[in-house]
Amino acid sequence: MKALVVAAMVAILPVPTMTGANQGQKADQPATKVCTLKVSGMTCAGCEAAVRMAARSIDGVKDVKASYAKRNAEVTYDPSKTSPAAIAKAITEKSGFKAEPAREAARK
């Protein structure tokens, strides 16, 4: 009897198609943006790691690529949760390396 009830429940439950599942997943994901931050003072891979850790501590930061050779960090973030200025401030405060959005750095 239990097997019959389970079989009946499975038969009436909708089964999502692969196309439908992928479309719903894309709609639920927030849009992300990428910003470049100018970071001063990095001299090694350890410095890059400190910058990455500081940026990732901010809610909304999805990915960070720091380069001491280029003196910058590229940050992928959710603009509904944070901003380039807030990320730069966190990097400066938590890692000790001065960070600022690249556009603002270019204007100075």
N, C-alpha and C positions, 0 to 999 in steps of 0.2 A: 504493500500500500504506500509506504514512504517513497519508494522508487517511482511510483506512478505520479505522486504529487510533485516530486522534484522534476520529473520529465515534463509535466504540464507547465510548471513554472518556467522552465528553460524555454519551452516552446513559445510562450507568450511574451518573453522579455525581448525588447528590441536589440538587435545586434548591430553595432556601429560598423560602417564600412571603413576601410583604410582612408579613403578620400575624406570622408566626413570627420574622422578623428583628427586628421592633420589640419583640416580647415579650422576646427574649433580650437586647436592648440595655438595656432597662429593668432587668432583673434584675442585670446586670453593673454598673450605675451605683450608686455608694454614695449613701446618703441624705445630704442636706446640711441644715444648720441655718442660721438667720440670727440674728445677735446685734447689738445696738446698743451701741456704745462711746461714752462721753462723752469728747470730745477738747477740751482747753483750749488756747487760744493761737492758733488759726487765725484769720487776718485777711483772706485772699485766696484766689483760685483756685490760686495756686502752693502755698499751704499744703495745700490739699486734695490736690493732686497728690503732694506729699511723703508725706502720710498714706497715700494709695492705694499708692504704690510700696513703702513700708515694710511694709504689711499683705500685699501680694502676694508679698513675699519669703519668706513663711512657707509651707512645704509644707502643702497642704490648703485654702488659701484659694482660693475659686473666683471671687468677685466682691467689689468694694468700692465703696461709694458714700459719699463724704465730703462734708460740708456745713459750711462755716465759719459760715454764717448760723444753722444749727441747733446748731452746736457738737457734732456727732456724726459717727459713721461707722457705716454698716450693712454688715456683713460676712457674706457667704455662705461657709460653710466645711464641711469634712468632719470631723465630730466624732471619727472614728477616727484622725485625724492631728494635730489641734490643738484648742485650747480658746480661749474668749474671753479668759481671763487671759493665755495665751501670745501671742495676737495683740496685745493691749493693751501687753504688755511690749515686743514688737518695735517697735510704733509709737513708744512712748516713747523707746526706745534709738536707733532709726534715724532718726527724723524730728525729735526734740527736743520734740515736743508731748506733754504728759501725757495718757495715755489710760487709761481704766479701764472695765470692764463697767458698763453703765448701772444694773443692779440694785444693784451694790455702791456706786455713786455716790449712789443714792437713799437708801441706809441711813445714810449718814454725816451 
